[in-house]
């Protein structure tokens, strides 16, 4: 059984490769979170708009009945 001992240059290259992989993963996760946040904000705006339309409609109907 032969054991290969990595040289300092190999260790540094491995660390650099792992840093790149980690940076890529973090960037992908950040993008996913941002997309979800934008979607949630759009949904909240749509819900607020619907609530406003319903409120106005109820107010108009009540005023016409009185």
C-alpha positions as CSV (number, residue, x, y, z in Angstrom):
1,X,0.0,0.0,0.0
2,X,1.6,3.2,-1.2
3,X,0.6,6.5,0.4
4,X,1.0,9.7,-1.7
5,X,1.8,12.7,0.3
6,X,0.6,15.9,-1.4
7,X,3.1,18.6,-2.0
8,X,2.4,22.2,-0.8
9,X,1.7,23.2,-4.5
10,X,-0.9,20.4,-4.8
11,X,-2.6,21.3,-1.6
12,X,-2.7,25.0,-2.6
13,X,-4.2,24.0,-6.0
14,X,-6.8,21.8,-4.3
15,X,-7.7,24.6,-1.9
16,X,-8.1,27.0,-4.9
17,X,-10.3,24.5,-6.7
18,X,-12.5,24.0,-3.6
19,X,-12.8,27.8,-3.2
20,X,-14.0,28.1,-6.8
21,X,-16.6,25.3,-6.3
22,X,-17.8,26.9,-3.1
23,X,-18.1,30.4,-4.7
24,X,-20.1,28.9,-7.5
25,X,-22.4,27.1,-5.1
26,X,-22.9,30.2,-3.0
27,X,-23.7,32.3,-6.1
28,X,-26.3,29.7,-7.3
29,X,-27.9,29.6,-3.9
30,X,-28.0,33.4,-3.7
31,X,-29.7,33.6,-7.1
32,X,-32.3,31.0,-6.0
33,X,-33.0,33.1,-2.8
34,X,-33.3,36.3,-4.9
35,X,-35.7,34.7,-7.4
36,X,-37.9,33.5,-4.5
37,X,-37.8,36.9,-2.8
38,X,-38.9,38.6,-6.1
39,X,-41.7,36.1,-6.6
40,X,-42.9,36.6,-3.0
41,X,-42.8,40.4,-3.4
42,X,-44.9,40.1,-6.6
43,X,-47.4,37.8,-4.9
44,X,-47.7,40.3,-2.0
45,X,-48.3,43.2,-4.4
46,X,-51.0,41.2,-6.3
47,X,-52.7,40.3,-3.1
48,X,-52.7,43.9,-1.9
49,X,-54.1,45.0,-5.3
50,X,-56.9,42.4,-5.1
51,X,-57.7,43.4,-1.5
52,X,-57.9,47.1,-2.6
53,X,-60.3,46.2,-5.5
54,X,-62.5,44.2,-3.1
55,X,-62.6,47.0,-0.6
56,X,-63.5,49.6,-3.2
57,X,-66.2,47.3,-4.6
58,X,-67.7,46.7,-1.2
59,X,-67.6,50.4,-0.3
60,X,-69.4,51.3,-3.6
61,X,-72.1,48.7,-3.1
62,X,-72.7,49.8,0.4
63,X,-73.0,53.4,-0.6
64,X,-75.4,52.7,-3.4
65,X,-77.7,50.7,-1.1
66,X,-78.0,53.4,1.5
